[in-house]
Amino acid sequence: MSAYPRLFSPCSLGPLTLKNRITMAPLFLGYGKPTGEVSPLLLDHYREMAASGAALNEVENAAIDPGGLGSPFTLRLDQDRFLPGLKDLASTIKGQGALAALQINHAGRFAWSSEPLAPSAVATTGKVTPRALTTEEIRELIRKFAAAALRAQAAGFDLVELHGGTGYLLSQFLSPRTNRREDAYGGSLENRLRFPLEVIRAVREALGPEFPVGYRFLADEWLPDGLQLAEAREVARRLAETGLVYLSVMGGTYESFFLPERKEQERHQGYMSDLAAAVKSAVSLPVITAGRIQEPGFAEALLVAGKADLIGLARVLLADPLWPIKAGEGRAAEIVSCEPVCSLCFQRVMKGQPVICSQWPKEKRERFGEG
Ligand SMILES: Cc1cc2nc3c(=O)[nH]c(=O)nc-3n(C[C@H](O)[C@H](O)[C@H](O)COP(=O)(O)O)c2cc1C
């Protein structure tokens, strides 16, 4: 019998059955080609993540439109020419016995673009002022989310995840800070919900009622004038009515991640689990929690306490791709930790360099660091 019976128990997400409750949370590492295609390095990385024993691999955000790229190395799925690489990616993950999800995204005001688009022309803290989307452009983006989801399905992914986290476009519509529109897409909560709800509806219609769709959910922007937990719980309730199969809860955006109090909070194990628990108590669908979940015993305790249904590991799995196997074999003491004060991965992403982890052996750092 496992030392962590809940962690290693199966879990249903719509039609899918996960063999355990460990998921790889989406982690953009800059391994894609600068043309938005899947690279051999990216395949190597996901092969290793899928072989980790985590039941579900959520592949990092892929852009639904070239104007919505998070970086020059972001994967793209806005055209059929990206399909062969995405097919290789899905089959690489599934070949290791894991389920494969692809996260689809538009970065909105944080896009790597000469003219970022957003609900409103609200300058970022990096002093970039996006252009407000027209209603026709909003409708076009909804169509592009649906077309991108169809490509993910055609590529063989088991599940599509909509990226409603990190302060990207879907969350920009929900936020009173970034959505100052005075039309049907802004103002009241009902209006701010309109874009995410229309995207979910269009995606689900395109994929068919049986195909599972999950949602990365921003439960608190951690900014005084941003979306806050009380309202986010109401948002979660409304999203949950649309037939999503899970909410994967996170907090913060690029405008709050680097605040001193958040950097301090981020060093603690399970630092977003209270957000997940608050969302879970508002909805009846499965909730994923991520955030420095370093010890299997801690993960088990979160599940047993009912704070979440599934555990998400991002940097934690990168630092030790054997985390699930070691946990399953009762070798938790051998797990190599993600260093709380390191942030090398984030620094490399910000510099446009392929990520390496300070915990990796030298040979692996050299192989991945060269891109
Ligand atoms: C370098 C980096 C890239 C990330 N990329 C994504 C992403 O593409 N999509 C997403 O939803 N979250 C992304 N995240 C957030 C992670 O999924 C996760 O919520 C967070 O890192 C906390 O989990 P961890 O402590 O296990 O890393 C990223 C985080 C980091 C540090």
The ligand as an ORCA input file, in Angstrom:
! r2SCAN-3c Opt
* xyz 0 1
  C       9.144     29.781    -16.010
  C       7.677     29.573    -15.756
  C       6.818     29.377    -16.832
  C       5.446     29.159    -16.622
  N       4.631     28.950    -17.710
  C       3.293     28.770    -17.507
  C       2.412     28.562    -18.620
  O       2.811     28.480    -19.796
  N       1.083     28.437    -18.343
  C       0.589     28.475    -17.056
  O      -0.622     28.338    -16.869
  N       1.404     28.642    -15.992
  C       2.732     28.774    -16.187
  N       3.568     28.909    -15.094
  C       3.006     28.747    -13.719
  C       3.131     27.278    -13.254
  O       2.224     26.445    -13.958
  C       2.842     27.086    -11.752
  O       1.544     27.509    -11.463
  C       3.801     27.823    -10.826
  O       5.119     27.821    -11.316
  C       3.772     27.214     -9.413
  O       4.069     25.822     -9.414
  P       5.584     25.297     -9.100
  O       5.977     25.913     -7.770
  O       5.521     23.793     -9.054
  O       6.423     25.824    -10.199
  C       4.926     29.136    -15.302
  C       5.806     29.339    -14.221
  C       7.159     29.553    -14.436
  C       8.063     29.736    -13.250
*
